Amino acid sequence: MVGIYFSGTGNSKYIIEQFCREYDGNAATYSIEDHDALLAIKNAERIVFAYPVQFSTVPKMMRDFIVDNKGLWKNKKVFVIATMGLFSGDGAGLLGRILKSCGAEVVGGLHVRMPDIVADVKALKRPLETNRELVREAEQKVKKAVKDLKEGHPANEGLGPFYWLAGFFGQRLYFGHKTKEYTSKLKIDKEKCIGCGKCETLCPMKNITVTEQKAVSGSRCTMCYRCINKCPRQAITLLGKSVIEQSEIEKYL
């Protein structure tokens, strides 16, 4: 088995590493940003995916990765993990359907609640200990999912018509348009920005550049919230107007 993931602040990375370690201590994990990921996928028979859902759908960067490499998925057995702050409907099923259309066999799906990463919106903000408890519960859920998978009755969260209805009417009908394309709405406060370049280095889309000691964003933001949660001056926002709380997985371990 090989693990493939996309992660903003580390939630999905942490979960897939836990899953692969529990399944097979020798199983390697790769970010879709890793140049070695494609070779690992080519040589693997079983693949587990993990990614954060956005408005009950898959981040555009992850969708593009699957579609751009559609020849790799034929006859692969895939298990899909969707991480979320609260709700996703058919988050795992959505990527599963894309993979199935490329010839993969979807063998299961799992939804895992994790600390919220949307740093500039008040919704879903929780006390530190509550977030730590969420992570502990997630670890136990992953252990059970691996056990069930090994015993031949894998979890099927996010798969099937009921989950599709929940995802579509719960979020995608109203907000799905936000993730169909990359966004140009990332905002950088020039007064707060110190031009440190951290956001430029972290951005998976190479959408941010530092010019004249100030960060400038382009039009290909994939809404991963990596730069917003890591900016030392809280100078970057996307959905909201100011940073409420920065989050990254290390705070909750």
C-alpha positions as CSV (number, residue, x, y, z in Angstrom):
1,M,0.0,0.0,0.0
2,V,1.1,3.6,-0.7
3,G,-0.5,6.7,0.8
4,I,-1.1,9.8,-1.4
5,Y,-2.4,13.0,0.2
6,F,-2.9,16.7,-0.1
7,S,-2.7,18.7,3.1
8,G,-3.0,22.4,4.1
9,T,-2.0,22.5,7.7
10,G,-1.2,18.9,8.3
11,N,-4.5,17.2,9.2
12,S,-4.7,15.0,6.2
13,K,-1.0,14.3,6.3
14,Y,-1.2,13.2,9.9
15,I,-4.2,11.0,9.3
16,I,-2.8,9.2,6.3
17,E,0.5,8.6,8.1
18,Q,-1.5,7.1,11.0
19,F,-3.5,4.9,8.6
20,C,-0.5,3.6,6.6
21,R,1.5,2.9,9.8
22,E,-1.4,1.0,11.3
23,Y,-1.9,-1.0,8.0
24,D,1.7,-1.7,7.2
25,G,4.7,-0.2,9.0
26,N,6.6,-0.1,5.7
27,A,3.9,1.8,3.7
28,A,5.2,5.1,2.4
29,T,3.2,8.3,2.1
30,Y,3.6,11.0,-0.5
31,S,2.2,14.5,-1.0
32,I,0.8,15.1,-4.5
33,E,3.5,17.9,-4.5
34,D,6.2,15.3,-4.2
35,H,7.9,14.4,-7.5
36,D,8.3,10.8,-6.4
37,A,4.5,10.3,-6.0
38,L,3.8,9.3,-9.5
39,L,6.3,6.5,-9.6
40,A,5.1,5.3,-6.2
41,I,1.5,5.2,-7.6
42,K,2.6,3.4,-10.7
43,N,4.3,0.6,-8.7
44,A,1.5,0.2,-6.1
45,E,-1.5,-2.1,-6.3
46,R,-3.4,-0.5,-3.3
47,I,-3.6,3.2,-2.7
48,V,-5.1,5.2,0.2
49,F,-5.9,8.9,-0.5
50,A,-6.4,11.6,2.1
51,Y,-7.4,15.2,1.6
52,P,-9.4,18.0,3.3
53,V,-12.9,18.6,1.9
54,Q,-13.9,22.1,0.8
55,F,-17.6,22.8,0.8
56,S,-18.3,19.0,0.6
57,T,-16.0,18.6,-2.4
58,V,-12.4,17.9,-3.3
59,P,-9.8,20.7,-3.5
60,K,-9.3,21.6,-7.1
61,M,-5.6,20.9,-6.9
62,M,-6.4,17.3,-5.9
63,R,-9.0,16.9,-8.6
64,D,-6.5,18.2,-11.2
65,F,-3.9,15.7,-10.0
66,I,-6.2,12.8,-10.5
67,V,-7.5,13.9,-13.9
68,D,-4.1,15.0,-15.2
69,N,-2.7,11.5,-14.4
70,K,-5.8,9.5,-15.3
71,G,-3.9,6.8,-16.9
72,L,-2.3,5.7,-13.6
73,W,-5.5,4.7,-11.8
74,K,-6.7,1.8,-13.9
75,N,-7.2,-1.4,-11.9
76,K,-5.8,0.2,-8.7
77,K,-7.6,-0.6,-5.5
78,V,-8.2,2.7,-3.6
79,F,-9.4,3.6,-0.2
80,V,-10.4,7.3,0.3
81,I,-10.1,9.4,3.4
82,A,-11.7,12.8,3.7
83,T,-10.8,15.1,6.7
84,M,-13.1,17.9,7.7
85,G,-14.0,20.4,10.4
86,L,-17.6,19.2,10.8
87,F,-19.5,17.8,7.8
88,S,-18.8,16.7,4.2
89,G,-21.7,14.5,3.0
90,D,-20.0,12.5,0.3
91,G,-16.5,14.0,0.5
92,A,-14.8,10.6,0.1
93,G,-17.3,9.5,-2.4
94,L,-16.7,12.5,-4.7
95,L,-13.0,11.6,-5.2
96,G,-14.0,8.0,-5.3
97,R,-16.3,8.6,-8.3
98,I,-13.5,10.6,-10.1
99,L,-11.1,7.7,-9.5
100,K,-13.7,5.1,-10.6
101,S,-14.2,7.0,-13.9
102,C,-10.5,6.6,-14.4
103,G,-10.7,2.8,-14.0
104,A,-9.9,2.5,-10.3
105,E,-11.8,0.1,-7.9
106,V,-12.9,2.0,-4.8
107,V,-12.8,-0.4,-1.8
108,G,-13.8,2.0,1.0
109,G,-14.2,5.5,2.3
110,L,-13.6,7.2,5.7
111,H,-14.7,10.6,7.1
112,V,-12.5,12.0,9.9
113,R,-13.3,15.1,11.9
114,M,-10.2,17.2,12.7
115,P,-9.5,20.7,14.0
116,D,-10.8,23.4,11.8
117,I,-8.2,25.2,9.6
118,V,-10.3,28.0,8.2
119,A,-8.4,30.6,10.2
120,D,-10.3,33.7,9.2
121,V,-13.9,32.6,10.0
122,K,-15.3,32.2,13.6
123,A,-17.4,29.1,12.8
124,L,-16.1,25.8,14.2
125,K,-13.5,27.4,16.5
126,R,-13.0,25.2,19.5
127,P,-11.0,25.2,22.7
128,L,-7.5,23.7,22.6
129,E,-8.4,20.7,24.6
130,T,-11.5,20.0,22.5
131,N,-9.3,20.0,19.4
132,R,-6.9,17.7,21.1
133,E,-9.7,15.3,21.9
134,L,-10.8,15.4,18.3
135,V,-7.4,14.2,17.2
136,R,-7.4,11.4,19.8
137,E,-10.8,10.3,18.5
138,A,-9.6,10.5,14.9
139,E,-6.7,8.2,15.8
140,Q,-9.0,5.6,17.3
141,K,-11.3,5.8,14.3
142,V,-8.4,5.3,11.9
143,K,-7.3,2.2,13.9
144,K,-10.8,0.7,13.7
145,A,-10.9,1.5,9.9
146,V,-7.7,-0.3,9.3
147,K,-8.8,-3.3,11.3
148,D,-12.1,-3.5,9.4
149,L,-10.2,-3.1,6.1
150,K,-7.9,-6.0,6.9
151,E,-10.9,-8.1,8.0
152,G,-12.6,-7.6,4.6
153,H,-15.4,-5.3,5.6
154,P,-14.0,-1.7,5.0
155,A,-15.8,1.5,6.0
156,N,-17.9,3.0,3.3
157,E,-18.5,6.5,4.6
158,G,-19.2,9.0,1.8
159,L,-20.1,6.3,-0.7
160,G,-23.6,5.8,-2.0
161,P,-26.7,7.8,-2.8
162,F,-27.6,8.9,0.7
163,Y,-24.2,10.5,1.2
164,W,-24.4,12.1,-2.2
165,L,-27.7,13.7,-1.3
166,A,-26.3,15.0,2.0
167,G,-23.2,16.5,0.3
168,F,-25.1,18.1,-2.5
169,F,-28.0,19.6,-0.6
170,G,-25.9,20.2,2.5
171,Q,-23.2,22.4,0.8
172,R,-22.4,21.9,-2.9
173,L,-25.7,23.2,-4.2
174,Y,-24.9,26.6,-2.5
175,F,-21.1,26.7,-2.3
176,G,-19.9,24.3,-4.9
177,H,-19.1,27.1,-7.4
178,K,-16.3,28.3,-5.0
179,T,-14.1,25.2,-5.8
180,K,-14.8,24.7,-9.5
181,E,-11.8,26.9,-10.4
182,Y,-8.8,28.3,-8.6
183,T,-9.6,31.6,-6.8
184,S,-8.0,35.0,-7.1
185,K,-9.6,36.2,-3.8
186,L,-6.6,35.7,-1.5
187,K,-6.0,39.0,0.3
188,I,-2.6,40.2,1.6
189,D,-2.5,43.2,4.0
190,K,0.5,45.2,2.8
191,E,0.7,47.0,6.1
192,K,1.2,43.8,8.0
193,C,3.3,41.9,5.5
194,I,7.0,42.0,6.2
195,G,8.1,40.2,3.0
196,C,9.5,37.2,4.9
197,G,8.7,34.9,1.9
198,K,7.3,32.1,4.1
199,C,4.0,32.1,2.2
200,E,5.8,32.0,-1.2
201,T,7.7,28.9,-0.1
202,L,4.7,27.1,1.4
203,C,2.2,27.8,-1.4
204,P,1.5,24.5,-3.3
205,M,0.3,26.4,-6.4
206,K,3.3,28.8,-6.5
207,N,0.5,31.5,-6.4
208,I,2.4,33.9,-4.1
209,T,5.5,35.8,-4.9
210,V,7.5,38.4,-2.9
211,T,8.1,41.6,-4.8
212,E,9.8,44.7,-3.3
213,Q,9.6,43.0,0.1
214,K,5.8,42.5,-0.1
215,A,3.9,39.3,-0.9
216,V,1.6,39.4,-3.9
217,S,-1.0,36.8,-4.7
218,G,-2.1,35.6,-8.1
219,S,-5.3,33.9,-9.4
220,R,-4.5,30.2,-8.7
221,C,-5.2,29.8,-5.0
222,T,-6.5,26.3,-4.1
223,M,-7.9,27.4,-0.7
224,C,-5.7,25.1,1.3
225,Y,-5.2,27.8,4.0
226,R,-1.5,26.9,4.4
227,C,-0.2,30.4,4.0
228,I,-3.0,31.9,6.2
229,N,-2.3,29.6,9.1
230,K,1.5,30.0,8.9
231,C,1.9,33.7,8.3
232,P,3.9,35.1,11.2
233,R,2.1,38.5,11.0
234,Q,-1.4,37.2,10.2
235,A,-1.4,39.3,7.1
236,I,-3.3,36.9,4.8
237,T,-7.0,36.2,4.6
238,L,-9.4,34.5,2.1
239,L,-13.0,34.0,3.2
240,G,-12.9,36.4,6.2
241,K,-11.5,39.8,6.8
242,S,-9.1,39.0,9.7
243,V,-7.4,36.0,11.2
244,I,-9.3,34.6,14.2
245,E,-7.1,31.7,15.1
246,Q,-4.2,30.1,13.3
247,S,-4.2,26.3,13.3
248,E,-1.8,23.6,12.5
249,I,-1.7,20.0,13.5
250,E,1.3,20.3,15.8
251,K,-0.8,22.4,18.3
252,Y,-3.0,19.4,19.0
253,L,-0.6,16.6,19.4
